[in-house]
Amino acid sequence: VKAGQEYIYTVRAYNVQDGETVWSSYDTTGKSQIRLETPHISSISNVDGGLKISWNKITGTGMYRVYRRTETSGWSNLGD
């Protein structure tokens, strides 16, 4: 998907056995969603008691969630 492009999604249930038999109808209007741009970290600095992380502001964003990982671990949520 492309950032800034609106996409419309819907879902329909099918028979698990053959993937062909339709078990439901679908919402013909669907649900639209616009993919937001990807924020990029502009700076990280040490401050008293932790780190200060700055990134570019993305228009249409209500909040951001910060994650971290090590070379051997997966991503963990630090907070919103």
Backbone hydrogen bonds in HBPLUS format (Angstrom, degrees):
<---DONOR---> <-ACCEPTOR-->    atom                        ^
c    i                          cat <-CA-CA->   ^        H-A-AA   ^      H-
h    n   atom  resd res      DA  || num        DHA   H-A  angle D-A-AA Bond
n    s   type  num  typ     dist DA aas  dist angle  dist       angle   num
A0005-GLN N   A0002-LYS O   3.35 MM   3  5.63 161.7  2.38 124.3 126.2     1
A0004-GLY N   A0035-ARG O   2.83 MM  31  5.60 179.2  1.83 157.2 156.9     2
A0007-TYR N   A0033-GLN O   3.01 MM  26  5.58 172.3  2.01 152.4 153.0     3
A0033-GLN N   A0007-TYR O   2.90 MM  26  5.58 150.4  1.98 160.1 169.8     4
A0009-TYR N   A0031-LYS O   2.86 MM  22  5.25 167.6  1.87 141.9 143.7     5
A0031-LYS N   A0009-TYR O   2.82 MM  22  5.25 150.0  1.91 146.2 156.4     6
A0023-TRP N   A0013-ALA O   2.99 MM  10  5.38 163.2  2.02 137.5 139.3     7
A0015-ASN N   A0021-THR O   2.79 MM   6  5.20 154.4  1.86 156.2 163.8     8
A0019-GLY N   A0015-ASN O   2.90 MM   4  5.35 149.5  2.00 151.0 158.9     9
A0030-GLY N   A0027-ASP O   3.15 MM   3  5.34 130.0  2.41 101.0 113.9    10
A0056-ASN N   A0040-HIS O   3.32 MM  16  6.01 150.7  2.42 146.0 150.3    11
A0042-SER N   A0054-SER O   2.80 MM  12  5.61 154.0  1.87 130.7 139.5    12
A0043-SER N   A0054-SER O   3.40 MM  11  5.28 161.4  2.44 131.4 129.6    13
A0054-SER N   A0043-SER O   2.93 MM  11  5.28 167.2  1.95 157.0 157.8    14
A0045-SER N   A0052-LYS O   2.95 MM   7  5.24 152.7  2.03 141.5 150.4    15
A0052-LYS N   A0045-SER O   2.77 MM   7  5.24 157.3  1.82 155.3 162.6    16
A0047-VAL N   A0050-GLY O   2.97 MM   3  5.49 178.0  1.97 142.0 142.6    17
A0050-GLY N   A0047-VAL O   3.04 MM   3  5.49 164.3  2.07 139.5 135.6    18
A0061-THR N   A0058-ILE O   3.24 MM   3  5.77 148.7  2.34 140.2 138.3    19
A0066-VAL N   A0079-GLY O   2.93 MM  13  5.71 164.2  1.95 172.5 173.8    20
A0078-LEU N   A0066-VAL O   2.70 MM  12  5.45 168.2  1.72 155.6 158.5    21
A0068-ARG N   A0076-SER O   2.96 MM   8  5.50 147.3  2.07 144.8 154.9    22
A0076-SER N   A0068-ARG O   2.80 MM   8  5.50 152.6  1.87 153.0 161.7    23
